[in-house]
Amino acid sequence: MERYIPNKLKNDIMLCNRCRCGFCESRCPTYTVTHIESLSARGRNLLALALLEGYIPLSKTLADRFFTCTTCGFCKEICPLEVDTVKIVQNVRTYLIKEGLYDSSINIISKNIMKYSNPYGKPIEDKSAWSKDLHFYRDGKTLLFGGCVYPFQNPEVLKITAQLLQKAGLKLNYLPNEPCCGYPLLALGFQEDFEDLARKNAELFMKAGVEEIVANCPGCVETLKQYSEYIGKVDFKVLHIVDYLKELIEKGRIQLSHAIPLEVTYHDPCHLTRYLKKYEEPREIIRSITGVTLKEKPHNKMESLCCGGGGGMLVTNPDTSSQISDILLREIQETGVTTVVTACPTCERVINFTADLKGAKIKCIDIVELVNKAVKG
C-alpha cells in the first residue's frame, strides 16, 4: 500500500497516531451514529498506519471502514494538526480498489461515468435535455457546467440559473455533450480513471475556448478545481453559482424586486463550506431578499452537520447515511421553520427524502430558486 500514500499523507497518519486527541470524533457523522472507533477519522488513521506497517490483513470489514465515510471534511477542519483524513481515505480507497475490495455497485458507477458521462447510466442526450429551449453561445468564455445530479433530479434549477445569468448580460456557453466532472471516481478511489477523465475534460474545455466555469453543484466545483493537482495546470477558473449571484446582485444586474414573506434556515453543504469556504456568500444573498428571515440551525457554517449523502455513502452504506440525515432533520426541526435553503443538489435530495420519509412538513429548495422568486415574484 505504501506507494499509494504520498509522503505528506504518511506524515499526517503519523501525526494523528502520535497526537490521538480525538477532536474529530465530536462531529464525525459516521462515528456519531455508530460510536465505533474505527468509523471515526482517528480510527481510520490508525487502520491506515496498521496497513502501512503490515500489522493487519486486507478484508471486506477493513474496506468497509474506509468506504463508510461521507468525506465531509469536518475532521480536517477541527484537527489542530490539520491532518488531511479525507485525502488519506481517498488514497486508501484507491489501494482497496486495486486489490479488488469494493462493492459491485461502486464498479457500476465507474463504468457508467466512463460510458455515459454520468453515474446513473442514463443517455447523454437525457443529461442535456434541460437546455433544449435555451440559447447558448458557442464562443462564450463562461461555461455553465450542469453536472450530473441537477439534470436528472432538478433540471429546473439549471434553467433558472441560465436565465438569471443571461438576463444579467452573460454570454453563457454550454456543452450539450457535457462530461462528468469525475467527483464519484475521485471520491470512491478510481484515481487513474479520474485522471484520464480530467485530462479529456480539460482538453475539451480548452478546445471550446472556455476561460471560466460556473457550476451549481459544490462537488463539481471542488473537483474541477482539483484538476491542476492531478493533471497539471489548467487554463480556466471555477466558481460556484453563489459567487456569481452575490456579485450580480450587488452590482444591480440581478434585481430582487419582490418581497418574500418567509422564514427559512440555511443548510451549509460540506463541499461548499468546509472545502470551498463559502458560507457567508449564501447568507448575504438570502438577507438581501426583502421579507426573508434567516433562522440559523444550532450547528452552522464550518460546524454544519453533514447530510450523509457525500463520499459515495448513498451507494456504499445507505443505512448509515439515513441515520446521519435523521440527525440533520431533527436539528432543522428545532428551528421551527418549514423551508430549508441550500446550494447543493445532493443535500436538497437527502433533506427532502428524509423529511418525506419521516412525515416532516419541511421542504428544501435551492438558493437559485429563492432568488428567482425574488426576481419574478
VOMAR-58567 format. One record per residue (C-alpha): residue in one letter; x, y, z. Coordinates in steps of 0.05 Angstrom, whole numbers. Example, Ala and Ser with C-alpha at 12.3 -4.5 7.8 and 13.67 -1.06 7.14 Angstrom:
# residues 2
+------+--------+--------+--------+
| type |     px |     py |     pz |
+------+--------+--------+--------+
|    A |    246 |    -90 |    156 |
|    S |    273 |    -21 |    143 |
+------+--------+--------+--------+
# end
This chain:
# residues 377
+------+--------+--------+--------+
| type |     px |     py |     pz |
+------+--------+--------+--------+
|    M |      0 |      0 |      0 |
|    E |     58 |     46 |     12 |
|    R |     62 |     71 |    -60 |
|    Y |    -10 |     95 |    -56 |
|    I |      4 |    142 |      2 |
|    P |     48 |    203 |    -14 |
|    N |     98 |    226 |     39 |
|    K |     55 |    284 |     61 |
|    L |     -3 |    237 |     78 |
|    K |     44 |    188 |    112 |
|    N |     66 |    245 |    157 |
|    D |     -6 |    262 |    170 |
|    I |    -21 |    190 |    190 |
|    M |     38 |    190 |    238 |
|    L |     18 |    258 |    268 |
|    C |    -52 |    233 |    282 |
|    N |    -28 |    170 |    314 |
|    R |     21 |    208 |    358 |
|    C |    -30 |    260 |    380 |
|    R |    -92 |    216 |    387 |
|    C |   -133 |    276 |    412 |
|    G |   -200 |    253 |    384 |
|    F |   -226 |    323 |    369 |
|    C |   -252 |    295 |    303 |
|    E |   -300 |    249 |    339 |
|    S |   -341 |    308 |    365 |
|    R |   -375 |    315 |    298 |
|    C |   -353 |    257 |    253 |
|    P |   -420 |    236 |    224 |
|    T |   -405 |    161 |    219 |
|    Y |   -377 |    159 |    289 |
|    T |   -436 |    199 |    316 |
|    V |   -486 |    147 |    293 |
|    T |   -445 |     84 |    306 |
|    H |   -398 |    101 |    364 |
|    I |   -348 |     54 |    332 |
|    E |   -277 |     79 |    338 |
|    S |   -255 |     51 |    271 |
|    L |   -311 |     92 |    238 |
|    S |   -281 |    157 |    262 |
|    A |   -225 |    197 |    229 |
|    R |   -177 |    178 |    285 |
|    G |   -196 |    105 |    278 |
|    R |   -186 |    105 |    203 |
|    N |   -117 |    136 |    211 |
|    L |    -99 |     81 |    260 |
|    L |   -121 |     29 |    209 |
|    A |    -82 |     66 |    154 |
|    L |    -19 |     62 |    197 |
|    A |    -31 |    -12 |    211 |
|    L |    -38 |    -24 |    136 |
|    L |     25 |     15 |    121 |
|    E |     65 |    -24 |    172 |
|    G |     35 |    -91 |    153 |
|    Y |      2 |   -105 |    220 |
|    I |    -67 |   -123 |    193 |
|    P |    -90 |   -163 |    132 |
|    L |   -138 |   -137 |     80 |
|    S |   -210 |   -157 |     90 |
|    K |   -281 |   -136 |     70 |
|    T |   -292 |   -110 |    141 |
|    L |   -230 |    -67 |    136 |
|    A |   -251 |    -40 |     68 |
|    D |   -320 |    -22 |     96 |
|    R |   -287 |     23 |    148 |
|    F |   -257 |     66 |     92 |
|    F |   -317 |     65 |     46 |
|    T |   -364 |     84 |    103 |
|    C |   -342 |    156 |    104 |
|    T |   -380 |    217 |     78 |
|    T |   -315 |    256 |     66 |
|    C |   -350 |    315 |     99 |
|    G |   -283 |    347 |    118 |
|    F |   -301 |    363 |    190 |
|    C |   -242 |    322 |    215 |
|    K |   -192 |    364 |    178 |
|    E |   -227 |    429 |    197 |
|    I |   -224 |    415 |    272 |
|    C |   -157 |    378 |    273 |
|    P |   -104 |    421 |    309 |
|    L |    -51 |    389 |    265 |
|    E |    -93 |    397 |    200 |
|    V |    -87 |    323 |    185 |
|    D |   -120 |    311 |    117 |
|    T |   -160 |    249 |    133 |
|    V |   -205 |    259 |     71 |
|    K |   -144 |    251 |     26 |
|    I |   -120 |    192 |     67 |
|    V |   -187 |    158 |     60 |
|    Q |   -188 |    171 |    -16 |
|    N |   -118 |    143 |    -25 |
|    V |   -133 |     81 |     17 |
|    R |   -196 |     71 |    -25 |
|    T |   -152 |     73 |    -87 |
|    Y |   -109 |     18 |    -57 |
|    L |   -171 |    -23 |    -39 |
|    I |   -199 |    -14 |   -109 |
|    K |   -133 |    -41 |   -138 |
|    E |   -138 |   -101 |    -91 |
|    G |   -210 |   -115 |   -113 |
|    L |   -240 |   -100 |    -45 |
|    Y |   -301 |    -59 |    -64 |
|    D |   -375 |    -68 |    -75 |
|    S |   -401 |    -84 |   -144 |
|    S |   -446 |    -23 |   -143 |
|    I |   -385 |     21 |   -140 |
|    N |   -357 |    -12 |   -203 |
|    I |   -423 |      2 |   -238 |
|    I |   -417 |     76 |   -222 |
|    S |   -347 |     78 |   -250 |
|    K |   -368 |     43 |   -315 |
|    N |   -429 |     87 |   -324 |
|    I |   -387 |    151 |   -318 |
|    M |   -336 |    127 |   -369 |
|    K |   -390 |    103 |   -417 |
|    Y |   -449 |    151 |   -407 |
|    S |   -416 |    213 |   -374 |
|    N |   -460 |    205 |   -312 |
|    P |   -462 |    155 |   -255 |
|    Y |   -533 |    134 |   -268 |
|    G |   -522 |    102 |   -336 |
|    K |   -572 |    150 |   -370 |
|    P |   -563 |    170 |   -443 |
|    I |   -521 |    233 |   -450 |
|    E |   -577 |    267 |   -491 |
|    D |   -622 |    260 |   -430 |
|    K |   -570 |    295 |   -388 |
|    S |   -572 |    356 |   -433 |
|    A |   -648 |    355 |   -445 |
|    W |   -659 |    413 |   -396 |
|    S |   -621 |    461 |   -444 |
|    K |   -663 |    448 |   -507 |
|    D |   -704 |    512 |   -505 |
|    L |   -647 |    557 |   -483 |
|    H |   -598 |    595 |   -525 |
|    F |   -523 |    589 |   -510 |
|    Y |   -463 |    619 |   -544 |
|    R |   -412 |    570 |   -573 |
|    D |   -359 |    624 |   -568 |
|    G |   -378 |    643 |   -497 |
|    K |   -318 |    644 |   -450 |
|    T |   -361 |    629 |   -388 |
|    L |   -385 |    557 |   -387 |
|    L |   -446 |    536 |   -347 |
|    F |   -430 |    466 |   -321 |
|    G |   -494 |    429 |   -305 |
|    G |   -463 |    368 |   -271 |
|    C |   -496 |    300 |   -265 |
|    V |   -545 |    309 |   -207 |
|    Y |   -584 |    371 |   -226 |
|    P |   -602 |    348 |   -298 |
|    F |   -637 |    286 |   -272 |
|    Q |   -660 |    309 |   -203 |
|    N |   -678 |    383 |   -211 |
|    P |   -665 |    409 |   -281 |
|    E |   -708 |    470 |   -268 |
|    V |   -651 |    498 |   -224 |
|    L |   -605 |    496 |   -284 |
|    K |   -656 |    530 |   -329 |
|    I |   -667 |    585 |   -277 |
|    T |   -591 |    593 |   -269 |
|    A |   -581 |    602 |   -344 |
|    Q |   -638 |    651 |   -349 |
|    L |   -614 |    693 |   -290 |
|    L |   -543 |    697 |   -315 |
|    Q |   -563 |    712 |   -387 |
|    K |   -611 |    766 |   -365 |
|    A |   -554 |    796 |   -326 |
|    G |   -515 |    801 |   -391 |
|    L |   -470 |    740 |   -391 |
|    K |   -456 |    704 |   -456 |
|    L |   -461 |    634 |   -430 |
|    N |   -432 |    573 |   -463 |
|    Y |   -458 |    502 |   -451 |
|    L |   -432 |    436 |   -478 |
|    P |   -490 |    390 |   -498 |
|    N |   -442 |    332 |   -493 |
|    E |   -420 |    354 |   -424 |
|    P |   -377 |    302 |   -388 |
|    C |   -380 |    283 |   -315 |
|    C |   -332 |    324 |   -272 |
|    G |   -305 |    259 |   -243 |
|    Y |   -324 |    270 |   -170 |
|    P |   -351 |    200 |   -158 |
|    L |   -288 |    170 |   -188 |
|    L |   -242 |    211 |   -144 |
|    A |   -284 |    203 |    -81 |
|    L |   -291 |    127 |    -88 |
|    G |   -218 |    113 |   -105 |
|    F |   -216 |    105 |   -181 |
|    Q |   -159 |    153 |   -186 |
|    E |   -130 |    130 |   -253 |
|    D |   -198 |    135 |   -286 |
|    F |   -208 |    203 |   -254 |
|    E |   -141 |    229 |   -281 |
|    D |   -157 |    203 |   -351 |
|    L |   -225 |    236 |   -349 |
|    A |   -196 |    301 |   -322 |
|    R |   -146 |    305 |   -380 |
|    K |   -200 |    294 |   -431 |
|    N |   -245 |    345 |   -398 |
|    A |   -190 |    397 |   -394 |
|    E |   -176 |    387 |   -468 |
|    L |   -250 |    393 |   -484 |
|    F |   -255 |    458 |   -445 |
|    M |   -193 |    486 |   -479 |
|    K |   -219 |    470 |   -549 |
|    A |   -284 |    505 |   -531 |
|    G |   -245 |    567 |   -511 |
|    V |   -271 |    565 |   -440 |
|    E |   -238 |    613 |   -391 |
|    E |   -286 |    608 |   -334 |
|    I |   -333 |    553 |   -308 |
|    V |   -393 |    566 |   -264 |
|    A |   -430 |    508 |   -232 |
|    N |   -487 |    499 |   -182 |
|    C |   -460 |    435 |   -152 |
|    P |   -406 |    445 |    -99 |
|    G |   -379 |    376 |   -112 |
|    C |   -368 |    394 |   -186 |
|    V |   -334 |    459 |   -167 |
|    E |   -287 |    428 |   -117 |
|    T |   -270 |    371 |   -165 |
|    L |   -257 |    416 |   -224 |
|    K |   -213 |    459 |   -180 |
|    Q |   -172 |    397 |   -163 |
|    Y |   -154 |    382 |   -236 |
|    S |    -89 |    421 |   -231 |
|    E |    -68 |    378 |   -171 |
|    Y |    -75 |    314 |   -211 |
|    I |    -61 |    331 |   -283 |
|    G |    -21 |    396 |   -281 |
|    K |    -41 |    468 |   -293 |
|    V |   -107 |    482 |   -327 |
|    D |   -126 |    547 |   -362 |
|    F |   -194 |    560 |   -332 |
|    K |   -221 |    584 |   -265 |
|    V |   -280 |    553 |   -230 |
|    L |   -334 |    588 |   -190 |
|    H |   -396 |    566 |   -152 |
|    I |   -462 |    599 |   -170 |
|    V |   -465 |    636 |   -103 |
|    D |   -403 |    675 |   -123 |
|    Y |   -438 |    699 |   -186 |
|    L |   -505 |    713 |   -154 |
|    K |   -474 |    754 |    -98 |
|    E |   -434 |    797 |   -146 |
|    L |   -491 |    807 |   -196 |
|    I |   -540 |    826 |   -140 |
|    E |   -490 |    875 |   -110 |
|    K |   -479 |    907 |   -179 |
|    G |   -554 |    912 |   -191 |
|    R |   -551 |    866 |   -252 |
|    I |   -599 |    819 |   -216 |
|    Q |   -657 |    859 |   -187 |
|    L |   -692 |    828 |   -126 |
|    S |   -756 |    867 |   -138 |
|    H |   -806 |    825 |   -100 |
|    A |   -812 |    815 |    -25 |
|    I |   -819 |    743 |      0 |
|    P |   -851 |    737 |     70 |
|    L |   -816 |    674 |     90 |
|    E |   -776 |    645 |    148 |
|    V |   -720 |    599 |    126 |
|    T |   -659 |    564 |    152 |
|    Y |   -597 |    553 |    110 |
|    H |   -561 |    487 |    106 |
|    D |   -487 |    492 |     92 |
|    P |   -464 |    437 |     44 |
|    C |   -399 |    404 |     64 |
|    H |   -364 |    417 |     -2 |
|    L |   -386 |    489 |     -7 |
|    T |   -369 |    505 |     65 |
|    R |   -310 |    464 |     90 |
|    Y |   -277 |    454 |     23 |
|    L |   -292 |    518 |    -14 |
|    K |   -300 |    563 |     48 |
|    K |   -365 |    593 |     20 |
|    Y |   -413 |    605 |     78 |
|    E |   -422 |    680 |     82 |
|    E |   -439 |    689 |      8 |
|    P |   -505 |    649 |     10 |
|    R |   -526 |    683 |     74 |
|    E |   -514 |    751 |     43 |
|    I |   -556 |    731 |    -16 |
|    I |   -613 |    707 |     29 |
|    R |   -610 |    770 |     72 |
|    S |   -613 |    814 |     10 |
|    I |   -683 |    789 |     -5 |
|    T |   -737 |    833 |     26 |
|    G |   -783 |    796 |     73 |
|    V |   -740 |    734 |     83 |
|    T |   -719 |    719 |    154 |
|    L |   -659 |    673 |    165 |
|    K |   -660 |    629 |    227 |
|    E |   -595 |    592 |    238 |
|    K |   -591 |    519 |    258 |
|    P |   -552 |    505 |    322 |
|    H |   -494 |    478 |    281 |
|    N |   -480 |    523 |    221 |
|    K |   -425 |    548 |    176 |
|    M |   -360 |    509 |    188 |
|    E |   -394 |    467 |    242 |
|    S |   -454 |    449 |    199 |
|    L |   -477 |    377 |    203 |
|    C |   -467 |    332 |    143 |
|    C |   -530 |    308 |    106 |
|    G |   -500 |    238 |     99 |
|    G |   -501 |    238 |     23 |
|    G |   -428 |    251 |      6 |
|    G |   -368 |    206 |     -6 |
|    G |   -409 |    154 |    -42 |
|    M |   -446 |    136 |     22 |
|    L |   -514 |    134 |    -12 |
|    V |   -487 |     74 |    -50 |
|    T |   -436 |     43 |     -3 |
|    N |   -477 |     47 |     62 |
|    P |   -547 |     76 |     53 |
|    D |   -570 |     54 |    123 |
|    T |   -515 |     94 |    158 |
|    S |   -527 |    151 |    110 |
|    S |   -600 |    151 |    131 |
|    Q |   -582 |    153 |    205 |
|    I |   -538 |    214 |    192 |
|    S |   -593 |    250 |    154 |
|    D |   -642 |    236 |    211 |
|    I |   -598 |    276 |    258 |
|    L |   -596 |    335 |    210 |
|    L |   -671 |    333 |    201 |
|    R |   -682 |    337 |    276 |
|    E |   -637 |    397 |    280 |
|    I |   -675 |    431 |    223 |
|    Q |   -740 |    418 |    261 |
|    E |   -710 |    453 |    322 |
|    T |   -710 |    519 |    284 |
|    G |   -786 |    516 |    275 |
|    V |   -782 |    534 |    201 |
|    T |   -813 |    494 |    144 |
|    T |   -768 |    518 |     88 |
|    V |   -694 |    499 |     82 |
|    V |   -649 |    534 |     32 |
|    T |   -586 |    501 |      8 |
|    A |   -537 |    504 |    -51 |
|    C |   -523 |    431 |    -65 |
|    P |   -567 |    381 |   -104 |
|    T |   -548 |    322 |    -60 |
|    C |   -563 |    359 |      4 |
|    E |   -630 |    381 |    -25 |
|    R |   -647 |    310 |    -46 |
|    V |   -627 |    279 |     20 |
|    I |   -664 |    330 |     63 |
|    N |   -728 |    325 |     22 |
|    F |   -725 |    249 |     20 |
|    T |   -714 |    244 |     96 |
|    A |   -769 |    295 |    111 |
|    D |   -818 |    256 |     68 |
|    L |   -797 |    190 |    100 |
|    K |   -808 |    218 |    170 |
|    G |   -872 |    256 |    153 |
|    A |   -840 |    323 |    169 |
|    K |   -871 |    385 |    139 |
|    I |   -805 |    411 |    113 |
|    K |   -786 |    430 |     42 |
|    C |   -715 |    442 |     18 |
|    I |   -704 |    488 |    -41 |
|    D |   -643 |    511 |    -79 |
|    I |   -617 |    582 |    -67 |
|    V |   -625 |    596 |   -141 |
|    E |   -700 |    581 |   -135 |
|    L |   -706 |    630 |    -78 |
|    V |   -670 |    685 |   -117 |
|    N |   -715 |    672 |   -177 |
|    K |   -777 |    682 |   -134 |
|    A |   -750 |    749 |   -112 |
|    V |   -736 |    768 |   -184 |
|    K |   -802 |    746 |   -215 |
|    G |   -849 |    748 |   -156 |
+------+--------+--------+--------+
# end
